[in-house]
Amino acid sequence: MNLKEWAAVTGISYATARRRYESGTLPVPTYRIGRLIMVGGPVTGETSGVG
């Protein structure tokens, strides 16, 4: 989920989420893909091996 979607779901403005990202105070892990800021851990494509 990108930062803009996360902000909408969380109920804060995108500007506030962006400021928190830039200051390092977001309560969730984030990473960048080019100009896009993603929330959560990066998807690696690995499977758990169960099943």
N, C-alpha and C positions, 0 to 999 in steps of 0.2 A: 504494500500500500504506500502511495506516495504521501509526502508531508501535507499537501493540501487536503487530500481525502481524510487523513488522520485528524487534522485540525477540525474538519467539519464533524466527524464522528464524535470527537472529544468535546465539542462545543466551545472551542476557542477560535479566535480569528487566525487566518493564515499568517498575518503579520506578526502576531504574538508567537506563534509556533516557529516562525523563521528566526525571530530574535532569540528565542530560547535555544534553537539549534546552533546559531552562531556563537552564543555564549557558553554552549556546552551544558545547559541545564535541562534539557528534555529528559523526561523520566523513562524513555525507551531507547533502545539502541538504534542508531541510524547509520546509513552509508550512502555514498553518492554513486550514481551511474551517469557520467557526463554532467549535465546541468540539473538532473533530477535527484531530489533528496528522497530516499526510501526509508521507511520506518520498519523496524524489525531486523532479524538477521538475514544476511544474503542467502539466496537460494542457490545451492551448489549442484543440484541435480542428483545427489547421492541418495540411495535408498537405504532403509534401515536393515534390509536383509531378512525381514520377517515375512513369512508366507511362502 
